[in-house]
Amino acid sequence: MKAAMLMRAPQALRGTNRHPSAVILPAWSVDMKIADNAMPIGANLRGQLRHNEPMARHVTWRAGGGVDHAYMPADLADLQEFLRGLPAAEPVHFVGLGSNLLVRDGGLRGTVIFTHRALKQLHVKTRGGEIYAEAGVASPKVARFAALHELVGAEFLAGIPGTVGGALAMNAGCYGSETWNIVARVRTIDRRGQLRERTPEHYQIGYRTVILKAEGERRKVDGIHPASCILHPSEEWFVAANFHLPRGSGDDSRRRIKELLERRIATQPLSQPNAGSVFRNPKGDYAARLIEICGLKGHAIGGAVISPKHANFIVNRDGARAADIEALIELAQRAVEEKFGIKLECEVKIIGEATGERAKA
């Protein structure tokens, strides 16, 4: 179940809770360089650039290392401008609410772009029966917005603790429904800042998987590093979607949303930092059931614990390191494979560099 800022930079760090190592600069104030050999970033940007940004502040596990650079675009046009000015070799990561992400303790090289609070447009299309939502909108907000406008079928999004962008990227779902079941069209952006509109037919869509289909050839885009040339035309990220929903009873929809949220509260450890379901469910079974049979409920490494409430959740109980969480993930995978011959696949995304000795299981 699942699927990461706007504001001008403050004049000083005093009075904020920003990590002291974080350097905050308004994007329009200086001639910025992303790396030693980077091209200068344009002075027309309206967002906020930070250096050495602690990612633990931006992921729901509240653990892990920092990122070299972080950009909070002002809006979609500002994001386009920022991407056009990035060096071709600069690694880029899009993050919403960080509800499906673990950054290793050694940190992350490159630039993270945060979509939450920037890509936030949400409205009903004039043609009716469609909702337009940008990638930074929280998925539960879409569910409530649809019910408000007497559109049904998006209730399950209330159970996905992330943004629309994250839900699109992984075909997030819960309680029998998946994001791409209601997608009419999506809007994407590439490293050149170019926008495209695509339909579900452009993608291979499966359980927690969305892959842009190959279009018959590799197309190298001028100025793009060869590492970014993949089977589809160019590296793309979701920036918006149109959801097609039938008309129905808003009251019934709100009741369904309430039931789903009550179920989440009753069955999931929502009072502690977590990233939702850690593993995909293997075909015909449930990861939580397999982990529980292996006797791992409540097992701890450092400050991380396999939740006693739901075995497919790992919680940060007491200042866990990313290494603690990753060690628990590996422990659960080994135990389930040894006992059942099933290799559990991670639903969460693990990125970045490890540091020091890995916590011992």
C-alpha positions, 0 to 999 in steps of 0.5 A: 500500500502506498505509492516528496517544496515551494517557499522562498528561502528564509534569510537565516537558519535561526528560528528554524529546525533545519539541520545545521549542515543544510545550506539554503539558497533561494534559486534566484539569488546566486549563480549556482553550480550543482557540481564542480564541473556543472553549468550555472543554473539560470537566475530566473528560477523561483524555487529553493535550492538546498545543499547537503539536505538531510533526507531523514526529514523527507522520508516517512521512516525518518532515517537515512543520510542526506542528498548533495542537492535538493530543489523545491520548485515553485511550480511546473514551469519552474521545474521545467526551467530547473531541469533544462539547466541541470548538467547532463550527468547529474543524477536526478531523483523525484520524491513526493512524501517519501513514504516508499523510500529508504536513503542509505546512511552514506547519503545520495549523490546528485539532486532530489526534486521535491514535488510536494507543495509544488505540483499541487493543482487539483480540479475537475475537468470541464468534460466531467467525470475526470479529475486532474491532479498534479504529482505533488498532491497527496493521494488521500486528498484526491479520494476526498476531492472525488467524493466531494464532487460525487465521483466514485472509484477513487476511495482506495487512494485514501489508504495510500500514504503518498503522492499522486506521482508516487502512486503512478510510478509504482501502480500503488494500490490497496484493498483490491484496487490499483492506481492505473485502473482509474488513469485516463491520461498522464503528463510526464516531464523529461530531463530537457523539461519537455512535457508529454501526454501519454495514455495507459497504452504507452506502459506495461502495467502490472502489480506495483510495476509501471514501465514505459514501453520501448518504442523500437529504438534508442533515441539519444537526446542531445545534451543527455548523458549516455547513462540516461539513454534508456529504451524509451525516448528519454528519462521521464517522470510523472507530473500529473494525471487525469483520473476517469471516475463514474458519477455516484453517491458522494455520501457512500464514497465518504463512508467507504473512505472512513471504513478504509481509514478505520481498517488501516488504523486497526491493522497498521502501526501508524503511530510510528515512523514507517514506509508502509508495506515493505514487500510485495505480496507473492502470488497467492499469498501475503508477505506478512503471513510468511514473515509472521510464520518465520517468527520475526514479528517484533524482531529488532535490529538497532532502533528498527523493529518488524512491527508486532502489529503487522509483519510487513511493516518495519518501524523506526522505534528508537533512532534507527539507522537506514542500515538497521532497516535494511538489515531487517529487510534482508533478514526477512528475505532470508528467513522466508526463502529458507523456509518457503523457497519464496524470494520476497521482493521489496516494495520500498525503493532503497537508494544511496550509499552505505557507510561503515559496517552493515548492522548484523542480523 
